[in-house]
Amino acid sequence: MAKIEQTLIARYAFDALTPKDTILKLFVNNAYLGQGDSGPIYGFEQAAHYHFQKEFAAFRWEEYLSLIAMIRAPNAFHYMNKPNANRLRVARIKKMLSGEYVPKDNSDQFYDRE
């Protein structure tokens, strides 16, 4: 089932006629954000309930960024299990959002080491 979902997401994400807000909704609802007690956690809403016991709509900016930080590697940047790694990644994301740093490309993982 997961492969079918990934295929459908890829189909819409790479279709030039698909609106960006639709692509973002697909991503936000399907991003893998770690393992829960009863299996994998997909999407920001499910992650908000599992990790923070609240609705995603009620998130503060810092909570939102802590989930964003987990996207690349949920176990390595888990906000509870690896708080220092998550905090550092959130700081790097803030630098990027403020324009203080511009990544070289999409795979630029080391943008904190200039």
C-alpha positions as CSV (number, residue, x, y, z in Angstrom):
1,M,0.0,0.0,0.0
2,A,2.8,2.4,0.8
3,K,4.4,2.0,-2.6
4,I,1.0,2.8,-4.3
5,E,0.8,6.0,-2.2
6,Q,4.3,6.9,-3.1
7,T,3.6,6.3,-6.8
8,L,0.5,8.5,-6.7
9,I,2.3,11.3,-4.8
10,A,5.2,11.1,-7.3
11,R,2.7,11.3,-10.2
12,Y,1.1,14.5,-8.8
13,A,4.4,16.0,-7.5
14,F,6.0,15.8,-11.0
15,D,3.0,16.8,-13.0
16,A,3.6,20.4,-14.0
17,L,-0.2,21.1,-14.0
18,T,-0.6,20.1,-10.4
19,P,-1.0,23.2,-8.2
20,K,1.8,23.7,-5.6
21,D,-0.7,23.8,-2.7
22,T,-1.9,20.3,-3.8
23,I,1.7,19.0,-3.8
24,L,2.3,20.5,-0.4
25,K,-0.9,19.0,1.0
26,L,0.2,15.6,-0.3
27,F,3.6,16.0,1.3
28,V,2.3,17.3,4.6
29,N,-0.2,14.4,4.9
30,N,2.3,11.7,3.8
31,A,5.8,12.5,5.1
32,Y,7.3,9.8,7.2
33,L,8.0,11.2,10.7
34,G,9.2,8.2,12.7
35,Q,7.8,5.1,14.3
36,G,5.0,5.1,16.8
37,D,3.7,2.5,19.3
38,S,1.5,1.0,16.6
39,G,3.6,1.5,13.5
40,P,4.9,4.2,11.2
41,I,3.8,7.8,11.6
42,Y,2.9,9.6,8.4
43,G,2.0,13.2,8.0
44,F,2.1,16.2,10.2
45,E,-1.3,15.7,11.7
46,Q,-0.6,12.2,12.9
47,A,2.8,13.3,14.2
48,A,1.3,16.2,16.1
49,H,-1.1,13.8,17.8
50,Y,1.5,11.2,18.6
51,H,4.5,13.4,19.5
52,F,2.8,16.5,21.0
53,Q,-0.8,15.3,21.9
54,K,-2.4,18.2,20.1
55,E,-3.9,19.2,16.7
56,F,-1.4,20.3,14.1
57,A,-3.4,23.5,13.7
58,A,-2.6,24.4,17.3
59,F,1.2,24.1,16.8
60,R,3.5,26.9,17.7
61,W,6.3,27.8,15.3
62,E,9.0,26.0,17.2
63,E,6.9,22.8,17.3
64,Y,6.3,23.0,13.6
65,L,10.1,23.5,12.9
66,S,10.9,20.5,15.2
67,L,8.8,18.3,12.9
68,I,10.3,19.9,9.8
69,A,13.8,19.0,11.2
70,M,12.8,15.4,11.5
71,I,11.8,14.9,7.8
72,R,15.3,14.1,6.4
73,A,16.0,11.5,9.2
74,P,13.3,11.1,11.8
75,N,15.4,8.9,14.1
76,A,18.6,11.0,13.9
77,F,16.7,14.3,14.5
78,H,13.8,13.1,16.8
79,Y,12.8,16.0,19.0
80,M,12.6,13.9,22.2
81,N,15.1,11.2,21.6
82,K,17.8,13.4,20.0
83,P,16.9,16.9,21.4
84,N,20.3,18.4,20.7
85,A,20.4,17.2,17.1
86,N,16.9,18.5,16.6
87,R,17.7,21.9,18.2
88,L,20.8,22.3,16.0
89,R,18.8,21.3,12.8
90,V,16.0,23.8,13.8
91,A,18.7,26.5,14.1
92,R,20.0,25.7,10.7
93,I,16.5,25.7,9.2
94,K,15.9,29.2,10.7
95,K,19.2,30.4,9.1
96,M,18.0,29.2,5.8
97,L,14.5,30.7,6.2
98,S,15.9,34.1,7.2
99,G,18.2,34.1,4.1
100,E,21.3,34.0,6.3
101,Y,22.3,30.8,4.4
102,V,21.4,29.6,0.9
103,P,22.0,25.8,0.4
104,K,24.1,24.9,-2.6
105,D,21.5,22.4,-3.8
106,N,18.8,20.1,-2.4
107,S,21.3,17.6,-1.0
108,D,23.2,20.2,1.0
109,Q,23.2,18.5,4.4
110,F,26.2,20.3,5.8
111,Y,25.0,23.9,5.5
112,D,26.0,24.6,9.2
113,R,29.7,23.9,8.4
114,E,30.7,26.9,6.3
